[in-house]
């Protein structure tokens, strides 16, 4: 029954002695009081920055009976979306449901917990340069999750990278955010990325010089750097130029590339060119020493010089050579200056000229004793004027010369030197005097040696001997014991006459004679040649066919040959059987004019005819 009052009727009393009573029953009142119902707001959570949504169903009940229910409760809290993190009461009231009028409802509060809002603080990506300590600041971040106008004013940003860290990516850690009402947040930190960019490194090729004609040796160390940090170093670079050993004097670029060293991967390298100056090569042109002769204008030409330093096939084709000396300059030394070199490629040289020396030599004066003759037994009379001169100039003269000889009136026939010396005359000190001897000839007596005529035979080597000669002119018991006799005739010489020359007479006292040799005659006589007709046969009634080759020879020499002989017989085709003579004549062949030919007959036998 619902809460309310209900009547209570009384009847049927029992007990002792109740029969003695006239029982009257009077009703009482039964009051149904409300049952105790406790409605408790359940604890709930909300997030900072959000309006708490408590609903009407987050509660519990204690005391409901008879199937009564609480379908909804008004739940309320003092907390709002701006309330800070913390706990706040949740009040319950106004329960609605079925049968609730039968309850004395007691409401119990719950707790609303305001949880921190999720706040993500992300370090923004930053860059730094290799060699520079990263300066991250406190403001390079972004946030996600701030509400209610809350702010993050600064964040501690850190990185493991330092000024010495290599180029690359490094993490930026975020922590310790500062700002307004941040206690109301559960802060999550997301890292950023710090990119260490390459430092700027400038490598500059240093200016260099080379010399024309030399291959530039640039090396790898002639450079300067700007921008190196942290003790990094460039140890070498590739230096190159378009200039070579044949490049002309001037300036050429030096390119730099390919730097090597320590830590260079941390740099963005820029290369700056240098300048290679090709300097002129040193060229020394030296005037060669020359000589001239007293009385001649020095002819220095343009080619009497030497060079030191030419390269690349360059040449000096001519040099202007000059001297103060002239044709009238005295014997002595004078300078030769060189200048004005011309040739190929000379603009590439710094030319230095070295002087030479011109030596004015004494003029060559040759004093020659003239040849003279004397006769065997006469004392030579040479005088002082039998000489000639070659080389006198400028009107200078030789007036006399001392002439001497070792020959006397007793000297044998022959030649004796005439020495010349001690020339006298004008200005002879300007000459280098050479004395040429003359010859004093003691003339010999005339001696004639005549080769006697001789004969030889064709095919035999002539045997002339050494004694077949005659003499005319020998005196004083001198003799000719032998003479060399020679002829052009030989064993192969044809029949005819050939000269016999005489020479090389030997004997006593012959050195005192002028020997004249007279030739003789060698007669080559024909050789004896016998040509014999060979015996032959023929047949009665046939004309004999003797031919021209049926013969033999005796006496041929020197490879001579008889190629054919005319063979004849008195026999004919009507001649009777028997023997007949074969005559030989008219031999022909090679070299036969050199023979006295004798022909010998053969025999022709006429054989009987067959019957």
C-alpha positions, 0 to 999 in steps of 0.5 A, spaced: 500 500 500 502 506 498 504 511 504 497 514 507 493 512 513 488 505 513 483 503 519 485 498 524 479 493 526 479 489 532 475 482 533 476 476 536 480 477 543 482 471 546 485 471 553 483 469 560 476 470 563 474 474 556 467 470 556 466 474 562 466 480 558 461 484 553 467 486 548 466 492 544 471 493 538 473 500 536 477 501 530 484 504 530 489 507 524 494 504 521 499 510 518 504 507 512 510 511 512 514 513 506 520 508 505 527 511 505 530 512 498 537 514 497 539 517 490 546 517 490 550 521 484 555 517 481 562 520 480 563 522 473 569 525 469 570 531 464 576 534 461 578 541 462 575 546 457 569 542 456 562 543 459 561 537 463 555 533 461 552 530 467 546 527 464 540 524 468 542 517 469 549 517 472 546 515 479 545 509 484 539 508 488 538 504 495 531 503 498 526 502 492 521 496 493 515 493 489 518 494 483 518 502 483 524 505 479 527 512 478 528 513 471 532 520 471 535 524 476 537 532 475 544 532 476 548 538 477 555 541 478 558 548 480 564 546 475 564 549 468 568 548 461 573 554 464 573 550 471 580 548 473 582 541 473 580 538 480 574 535 483 567 538 484 561 536 487 555 533 483 548 534 486 542 530 485 535 532 486 528 531 482 528 524 481 523 522 477 520 515 476 514 510 478 512 510 485 516 515 488 511 518 492 512 512 497 519 514 498 522 519 503 528 521 498 535 522 500 540 525 495 547 524 496 552 528 492 557 525 487 564 527 485 566 530 478 573 530 476 575 535 471 581 531 468 587 535 464 586 537 457 591 533 452 596 538 450 601 537 445 607 541 444 611 540 438 618 543 437 618 546 430 623 544 425 629 548 425 636 549 421 643 551 423 649 551 420 655 547 421 660 550 426 655 554 429 652 552 436 645 551 435 640 557 437 633 554 438 630 559 442 624 558 446 618 560 441 619 555 435 614 550 437 606 549 435 601 547 440 595 542 439 589 542 444 589 549 448 582 552 450 579 557 454 584 562 451 590 559 455 597 560 452 604 557 452 609 562 452 615 558 452 618 551 451 625 549 453 628 546 446 634 542 446 638 538 442 644 533 442 647 537 436 653 542 438 657 547 433 662 541 432 656 536 430 656 534 422 651 536 417 645 532 418 639 531 422 638 531 429 632 531 434 630 537 437 627 535 444 621 540 447 619 540 455 618 545 460 612 549 457 611 555 460 604 559 460 597 560 462 593 555 466 598 549 463 596 546 470 590 544 466 593 540 461 596 533 460 602 536 456 605 531 451 611 533 447 613 531 440 620 532 437 622 537 432 628 536 427 634 540 427 638 540 420 645 542 420 646 545 414 653 545 410 657 551 412 659 555 406 667 554 405 670 558 399 676 555 396 680 559 392 686 557 387 692 562 389 695 565 383 701 562 381 707 563 376 710 558 371 715 559 365 714 559 358 716 552 355 715 549 362 709 544 364 705 548 369 706 545 376 700 547 380 701 542 385 695 541 390 697 545 396 697 552 393 690 555 395 686 559 401 680 557 404 675 561 408 670 558 412 673 552 415 671 551 423 672 546 428 679 544 426 677 542 419 682 542 414 683 542 406 689 538 405 689 538 397 685 540 391 685 539 384 688 545 381 688 545 373 689 550 367 688 550 360 695 553 359 701 548 357 708 548 356 707 551 349 702 556 351 705 563 350 706 568 355 700 571 358 695 570 364 691 563 364 685 561 369 687 556 374 681 552 376 680 549 383 676 543 384 676 536 388 678 539 395 680 533 400 681 533 407 678 532 414 670 534 415 669 537 408 662 533 407 660 538 412 661 544 407 658 547 401 664 548 397 665 554 392 671 554 388 674 561 386 679 561 380 686 563 381 691 566 375 697 563 372 702 567 369 706 565 364 712 569 365 717 569 359 723 564 359 730 566 360 733 566 353 741 568 353 743 570 346 751 570 346 755 573 340 760 567 338 767 569 338 769 571 331 776 573 328 777 577 322 784 579 319 788 585 319 786 589 313 779 586 312 772 589 314 769 584 319 764 580 316 760 578 322 754 576 319 747 575 323 748 567 324 754 567 329 751 566 335 749 561 340 742 561 344 741 558 351 734 557 353 730 556 347 724 551 348 718 548 344 721 548 337 722 556 338 728 559 334 732 565 333 734 565 326 738 572 326 741 577 330 744 583 329 752 583 331 756 589 331 763 591 333 767 598 333 773 594 329 774 596 322 778 594 316 784 599 318 783 596 326 790 594 328 791 587 330 788 586 337 781 584 340 774 588 340 767 587 343 762 584 339 755 586 341 748 582 340 742 585 339 735 585 335 734 577 335 729 575 330 726 568 330 719 564 332 716 565 338 721 570 341 715 574 344 715 569 350 722 570 352 726 575 356 732 576 352 739 577 355 745 579 350 752 577 352 757 580 348 763 576 344 770 577 342 772 579 335 780 578 334 783 582 329 788 576 327 795 578 323 794 578 316 797 571 313 803 573 309 806 567 306 813 568 303 815 563 299 822 561 296 822 561 289 824 554 286 831 554 283 836 550 279 843 548 279 847 543 276 851 537 279 858 540 281 856 548 281 855 551 288 848 554 288 847 562 288 840 563 291 841 571 292 835 575 297 830 576 292 828 570 289 821 569 293 814 571 292 809 574 297 802 572 298 797 577 303 800 583 303 795 589 304 795 596 305 801 597 300 806 594 305 812 591 302 817 585 303 824 588 300 829 582 302 829 575 304 834 570 307 835 564 302 839 558 304 840 551 302 844 545 305 846 543 298 853 545 295 857 544 289 858 537 291 851 535 292 848 529 288 843 530 283 836 531 287 832 536 290 834 540 296 830 545 300 831 552 300 829 555 306 826 562 307 827 567 313 828 574 316 823 577 311 825 585 311 820 590 309 815 595 311 809 594 317 811 587 317 809 587 324 802 586 322 803 580 319 803 572 321 809 571 316 809 563 314 815 561 310 814 556 305 820 553 302 822 553 295 826 547 292 833 547 289 833 542 284 840 539 282 838 536 275 840 529 273 844 527 267 840 525 261 839 517 261 835 513 255 833 506 257 830 503 250 826 496 251 828 492 245 823 488 241 820 481 242 815 476 240 810 471 243 805 466 241 798 467 241 795 463 248 802 464 251 803 469 257 809 474 254 815 473 258 819 479 257 824 478 262 828 484 265 834 485 261 832 486 254 833 493 253 839 498 251 841 504 254 844 511 252 847 516 256 851 512 262 857 516 265 862 515 270 862 507 270 854 507 272 850 501 270 843 499 269 842 492 271 835 491 270 829 494 267 822 493 269 819 491 262 811 491 261 806 490 256 798 490 255 799 484 251 797 477 255 796 470 253 789 472 251 791 478 247 790 477 239 795 476 234 798 483 233 803 488 236 803 491 242 808 496 246 813 494 251 814 499 256 820 500 260 821 503 267 824 502 274 831 501 272 836 499 277 843 499 277 849 503 280 848 511 280 842 512 277 839 517 282 844 522 278 840 521 272 834 523 269 832 517 265 827 517 259 824 510 257 823 508 250 818 503 248 819 497 244 814 492 240 811 486 242 809 482 236 804 476 238 804 471 233 799 466 231 798 460 234 798 453 231 791 450 229 791 443 226 784 442 223 783 434 221 777 432 217 774 426 220 773 419 216 766 418 213 762 413 209 757 413 204 754 408 199 755 407 192 749 411 188 748 416 193 751 423 193 756 423 199 753 428 205 759 430 209 756 436 213 761 441 216 762 438 223 765 432 222 772 434 224 777 435 230 782 440 232 788 441 236 791 447 238 785 451 240 786 456 247 783 461 251 776 458 250 776 459 242 772 454 238 771 452 231 764 451 229 764 449 222 769 447 217 768 446 209 769 439 208 769 436 200 771 430 196 772 428 189 767 422 190 760 423 187 754 419 187 757 415 181 763 414 184 765 406 185 766 403 191 773 405 194 776 410 198 777 418 196 780 423 200 776 428 204 779 435 204 778 440 210 778 448 209 774 454 211 774 453 218 769 458 222 768 460 229 771 464 235 778 467 235 780 464 229 784 470 226 789 468 232 791 462 229 795 459 223 791 454 221 793 447 218 788 442 215 789 435 215 785 430 210 780 425 212 778 419 208 771 417 205 769 410 204 764 408 198 761 402 201 757 397 196 750 399 195 745 393 197 743 389 191 
